[in-house]
Amino acid sequence: MSGMVEAKAGVRAEESPQEAGLAAWARARRIVVKIGSSLLVDSNSGRIKSTWLNSLADDIAELWHEQREIVLVSSGAIALGRQIMGLPKGPLHLEQSQAAAAVGQITLAHSYQEVFRARGLTTAQVLLTLGDTEERRRYLNARSTIDTLLAHRAIPVVNENDTVATAEIRYGDNDRLSARVASMISADCLVLLSDVDGLYTSPPGRDPNARRLDIVREITPEIEAMAGDAGTELSRGGMKTKIEAGRIALAGGTDMVIASGKVLHPLRALRDGAPCTWFLAPSDPVTARKRWIAGQLEPRGVVEIDAGAERALLAGKSLLPAGVTRVHGQFDRGDAVIIRNSAGYEIGRGLIAYARADAERIIGRRSSEIPKILGYEGRTELIHRDDMALNRK
């Protein structure tokens, strides 16, 4: 596919690393913030660090009032649950972890609800498993749910559903989960709040000559070699999983930053230029998503459109059922399809919002007729413009 913008708008080649990072933060409208257990839960008492959480809530409230959309990916359920249940220190068996997560998740959700309610904000709990971000239909449902929550100005608080996730079907850390969520919802920026203030050339606790990197633009073997392991009992991640998160984020067009969460008001500190490491994506989320649709997905069907629909698509509109004349193939909701014009030429590809059986029933009809025809409230468009990559000559 041609005609796609490869570089992010507003990025100047002569920017210093700090300027580039601050510019990325300033332009981010949809932000995912990952919070690790060691930042949120006191390792001695096993209780929430309320002063720190309140400072973070102040930061998020400021961003919310700036009309930014915030998603939290929060660890802490297992750490809280093990204290409540009186489980011993050290590694837990899977069934112990799952039980601790079930107990701790209630406390964690209540803590977020209370701290944001005091600031007039609404929170929502979203529990995901690996399958929810990997299997197409569940992926679409999860994305739609989070998009709807953000549209209603709620703050989704996401965690892995440890109670049902098994060793074979789990992330095991929230670094990668947060990157998958950021990619899934086309976030502009992913913030990994950590107990270190960025990526170092070697572990700073062991090497006095370790140097922090200001910017990473590509995950190279040299970057991977800088990763260490998790440093605390409460954490299941480490720099290795953060670099893997960076790979996921950059591929999805999402900027990522590793910043210290050990300070009060960590997001305010990030805004003010605190030391950190920025992973800057070469393209924005929409461009990255369109490239993925155009070149990496196997099309499962064909959608034929009339001349009026073709003009609408070229003008940047979504594809409505009224402009479709015929569909071919065996496709499900969320599958990639080829879009052909009335002359039979492929003009683009997209992710279709309906399975073949339902699509056949609504093509050529007005979007307002969809509920009556199908018996449920579906999408008004057959292919949304954000889920479409057009051939532009």
C-alpha positions in Angstrom: 0.0 0.0 0.0 1.3 3.5 -0.8 0.5 7.0 0.2 0.9 6.4 4.0 2.7 8.9 6.1 5.7 7.2 7.7 6.9 9.8 10.1 5.0 11.3 13.0 3.7 14.8 12.5 5.5 17.5 14.5 8.8 15.6 15.0 11.9 17.6 14.1 15.1 15.8 13.3 17.1 18.4 15.2 15.3 17.9 18.5 17.3 17.0 21.6 16.3 13.7 23.3 14.5 15.6 26.1 12.7 17.9 23.6 11.6 14.8 21.6 10.3 13.1 24.7 8.5 16.2 26.0 6.9 16.7 22.6 5.7 13.1 22.5 4.1 13.6 25.9 2.5 16.9 24.9 0.8 15.5 21.8 -0.4 12.2 23.5 -4.2 12.3 23.9 -4.8 8.6 24.7 -2.4 7.4 27.4 -1.9 4.0 29.1 -0.1 4.0 32.5 1.3 0.8 33.9 1.7 0.6 37.7 3.8 -2.1 39.3 3.2 -3.9 42.5 6.3 -2.6 44.2 5.2 1.0 43.7 1.6 0.5 44.8 2.0 -2.0 47.7 4.2 -1.7 50.7 6.4 -4.8 50.9 6.5 -4.8 54.7 2.9 -4.2 55.5 1.3 -5.6 52.4 -1.0 -2.5 52.2 -1.7 0.1 49.6 0.7 3.1 49.7 -2.1 5.6 50.0 0.0 8.8 49.9 1.6 7.7 46.6 -1.7 6.6 45.1 -3.3 9.9 46.0 -0.5 11.8 44.3 -0.9 9.6 41.2 -4.6 10.3 41.2 -4.0 14.0 41.3 -1.8 13.7 38.2 -4.4 11.7 36.4 -7.1 14.1 37.3 -5.0 16.9 35.8 -4.7 14.9 32.6 -8.4 14.1 32.6 -9.3 17.8 32.8 -7.0 18.4 29.9 -9.4 16.1 27.9 -6.9 13.3 27.7 -8.0 9.7 27.9 -6.3 7.6 30.5 -6.2 3.8 31.0 -4.4 2.3 34.0 -2.9 -1.2 33.9 -2.4 -2.0 37.6 -0.6 -4.8 39.3 -1.1 -5.3 43.0 -4.0 -7.8 43.4 -1.7 -10.8 44.3 0.5 -8.7 46.6 -2.5 -7.4 48.5 -4.2 -10.8 48.6 -1.2 -12.7 49.9 -1.1 -10.3 52.9 -4.8 -10.6 53.6 -4.6 -14.4 53.4 -1.4 -14.7 55.4 0.5 -16.5 52.7 4.3 -16.9 53.2 6.9 -14.8 51.5 8.6 -16.2 48.4 7.3 -17.7 45.2 3.7 -18.9 45.2 2.2 -21.9 43.6 -0.2 -21.1 40.7 -3.3 -22.0 42.8 -2.1 -19.8 45.6 -1.5 -16.9 43.2 -5.0 -17.3 41.8 -6.6 -17.4 45.2 -4.5 -14.3 46.3 -5.6 -12.5 43.2 -9.3 -13.2 43.9 -9.0 -11.8 47.4 -6.7 -8.8 46.5 -8.6 -7.7 43.4 -11.6 -6.5 45.5 -9.3 -4.4 47.7 -7.4 -3.1 44.7 -10.6 -2.1 42.8 -12.1 -0.5 45.9 -8.9 1.6 46.4 -9.0 3.0 42.9 -12.7 3.7 43.1 -12.3 5.6 46.3 -9.3 7.7 45.3 -10.8 8.7 42.0 -14.3 9.2 43.4 -12.8 11.8 45.7 -11.8 13.7 42.6 -15.1 13.4 40.8 -13.9 10.7 38.4 -15.4 7.3 37.5 -13.4 4.1 37.3 -14.1 0.8 35.7 -12.5 -2.6 36.3 -11.4 -4.5 33.2 -9.9 -8.0 33.7 -8.2 -9.5 30.7 -6.4 -12.7 29.8 -4.0 -13.5 27.0 -6.8 -14.7 24.8 -8.6 -11.4 25.1 -5.8 -9.7 23.3 -4.9 -12.5 20.9 -8.2 -14.0 19.7 -9.8 -11.8 17.1 -13.4 -11.7 18.4 -12.5 -11.3 22.1 -9.9 -8.7 21.0 -12.6 -6.7 19.3 -15.0 -7.0 22.2 -12.3 -5.8 24.7 -11.3 -2.9 22.4 -14.9 -1.9 22.0 -15.5 -2.0 25.8 -12.5 0.2 26.6 -13.3 2.6 23.8 -16.9 3.0 25.1 -15.6 3.6 28.7 -13.2 6.2 27.4 -16.0 7.9 25.4 -18.0 8.2 28.6 -14.9 9.7 30.3 -14.4 6.8 32.7 -10.9 5.6 33.7 -10.5 1.9 33.0 -8.3 0.0 35.4 -7.0 -3.1 33.7 -5.3 -6.1 35.2 -4.6 -9.6 34.1 -7.4 -12.0 35.3 -5.0 -14.1 37.4 -7.9 -16.0 38.9 -8.6 -17.9 35.7 -5.4 -17.5 33.7 -3.2 -20.6 33.7 0.5 -20.9 33.3 0.0 -21.7 29.6 -2.4 -18.8 28.8 -1.1 -15.9 30.8 1.1 -12.9 30.3 2.7 -13.3 33.8 3.6 -9.6 33.9 1.7 -6.4 33.3 4.5 -4.8 31.2 3.5 -6.8 28.1 -0.1 -6.7 29.0 0.0 -2.9 29.1 1.7 -2.8 25.7 -1.0 -5.1 24.2 -3.7 -2.9 25.6 -2.0 0.2 24.3 -1.7 -1.3 20.8 -5.3 -2.7 21.0 -6.8 0.8 21.7 -4.3 2.7 19.5 -2.9 4.7 22.4 -0.5 7.5 21.7 1.7 6.8 24.7 2.5 4.0 27.2 4.0 5.0 30.5 5.8 2.2 32.4 6.2 3.5 36.0 9.2 1.6 37.4 11.5 1.5 40.4 14.3 2.7 38.0 14.2 5.9 36.0 14.8 4.3 32.6 16.9 1.8 30.6 20.5 1.6 31.6 23.4 0.1 29.7 23.8 -2.3 32.6 22.1 -2.7 36.0 22.8 0.5 37.9 22.7 -1.2 41.2 25.7 -3.4 40.3 27.6 -1.2 37.8 28.7 2.3 38.9 29.5 3.1 35.2 26.0 2.2 34.0 24.5 5.0 31.8 20.9 5.7 31.2 19.7 6.0 27.6 17.5 9.0 26.8 15.9 7.7 23.7 15.5 4.3 22.0 14.1 4.3 18.4 14.6 0.7 17.6 14.9 -2.6 19.7 18.3 -3.9 18.6 20.2 -6.9 20.0 22.3 -4.4 21.9 19.2 -3.0 23.6 18.0 -6.5 24.4 21.3 -7.3 26.0 20.9 -4.4 28.5 17.9 -6.1 30.1 18.1 -7.5 33.7 15.7 -9.6 35.7 13.0 -8.6 38.2 14.6 -7.1 41.3 11.8 -7.4 43.9 9.6 -10.2 45.3 6.4 -8.3 44.5 7.3 -7.8 40.9 7.0 -10.4 38.2 8.5 -8.2 35.5 11.9 -6.6 35.0 13.7 -4.7 32.3 13.5 -7.7 30.0 9.7 -7.5 29.9 9.8 -3.8 29.6 11.9 -4.1 26.4 9.5 -6.7 25.1 6.7 -4.2 25.9 8.7 -1.6 23.9 8.8 -3.9 20.9 5.0 -4.3 21.0 4.4 -0.6 21.5 6.7 0.6 18.7 5.2 -1.9 16.3 1.7 -0.5 17.1 2.8 3.1 16.6 2.7 3.9 20.3 5.5 5.9 22.0 6.6 4.3 25.3 8.5 5.8 28.3 10.1 4.1 31.3 10.1 6.5 34.2 10.5 6.4 37.9 7.4 5.8 39.9 9.2 6.0 43.3 8.5 9.8 43.5 5.2 11.4 44.4 3.3 12.8 41.4 5.3 10.7 38.9 3.3 11.9 35.8 3.8 15.5 36.8 7.5 14.8 37.1 7.5 13.2 33.6 5.8 16.3 32.2 8.4 18.5 33.9 11.3 16.7 32.2 12.4 14.1 34.9 15.0 11.6 33.8 13.5 8.7 31.8 14.0 6.7 28.7 11.7 7.3 25.7 11.0 4.6 23.1 9.8 6.7 20.1 7.7 5.0 17.4 8.4 5.8 13.8 4.7 6.3 13.0 1.5 7.1 14.8 -1.0 4.3 15.9 -3.4 4.9 13.1 -0.7 4.7 10.4 0.8 1.6 12.0 -2.6 0.0 12.2 -3.3 0.7 8.6 0.0 -0.7 7.5 -0.8 -3.9 9.5 -4.2 -4.2 7.8 -2.7 -3.6 4.4 0.2 -5.9 4.5 0.1 -8.5 7.3 -3.5 -9.9 7.4 -4.8 -12.6 5.1 -8.1 -11.4 3.5 -11.0 -13.7 4.1 -13.5 -12.1 1.7 -14.3 -9.4 -0.8 -16.7 -6.4 -0.5 -17.9 -4.8 -3.7 -18.9 -1.1 -3.5 -20.7 1.4 -5.8 -19.2 4.6 -7.2 -20.8 6.8 -4.5 -19.2 4.7 -1.7 -15.9 4.8 -3.5 -16.0 8.6 -3.5 -16.9 8.6 0.2 -14.0 6.4 1.1 -11.5 8.5 -0.9 -12.8 11.5 1.0 -12.0 9.8 4.3 -15.4 8.4 5.2 -16.3 5.0 6.6 -17.9 2.3 4.5 -21.7 2.2 5.2 -23.8 -0.8 4.2 -25.8 1.3 1.8 -22.8 1.6 -0.5 -22.1 -2.1 -0.7 -23.5 -4.1 -3.7 -22.1 -7.6 -2.9 -19.9 -9.6 -0.5 -17.9 -12.8 -1.2 -16.0 -15.3 0.9 -16.3 -16.8 4.4 -15.4 -14.1 6.9 -16.2 -13.4 10.6 -16.5 -10.2 12.4 -13.1 -8.5 12.6 -11.6 -10.4 9.6 -9.7 -8.6 6.9 -11.5 -8.2 3.5 -10.6 -6.7 0.1 -12.6 -3.7 -1.0 -13.3 -3.6 -4.8 -14.9 -0.8 -6.7 -17.6 -1.1 -9.4 -14.9 -1.8 -12.0 -13.5 -4.7 -10.1 -10.3 -3.0 -8.9 -9.0 -3.4 -5.4 -9.0 0.0 -3.8 -8.1 -1.1 -0.3 -8.5 -3.5 2.6 -10.3 -3.3 5.9 -11.5 -5.1 9.0 -15.2 -5.8 8.6 -17.6 -5.2 11.5 -20.0 -8.1 10.6 -19.8 -11.8 9.8 -20.8 -12.8 6.3 -24.3 -13.9 7.2 -25.2 -10.6 8.8 -23.3 -8.5 6.2 -25.4 -10.1 3.4 -28.6 -9.1 5.2 -27.7 -5.4 5.6 -25.8 -4.5 2.4 -27.6 -1.9 0.3 -29.7 -0.8 3.4 -29.5 2.3 5.6 -27.6 2.1 8.8 -30.8 3.1 10.7 -32.4 -0.2 9.5 -29.7 -2.5 11.0 -31.4 -3.0 14.4 -34.7 -4.0 12.8 -33.0 -6.3 10.3 -30.6 -8.1 12.6 -32.5 -7.8 15.9 -29.6 -6.1 17.7 -27.7 -2.7 17.8 -24.7 -3.2 15.6 -22.1 -0.8 14.2 -23.5 1.8 11.8 -20.6 1.2 9.4 -19.5 -2.0 7.7 -15.9 -1.0 7.8 -14.7 2.0 10.0 -12.3 4.4 8.4 -9.7 3.7 11.2 -9.9 0.0 10.2 -9.3 0.6 6.6 -6.2 1.0 4.4 -6.7 2.5 1.0 -4.5 2.3 -2.1 -3.7 5.9 -2.9 -1.8 6.7 -6.1 
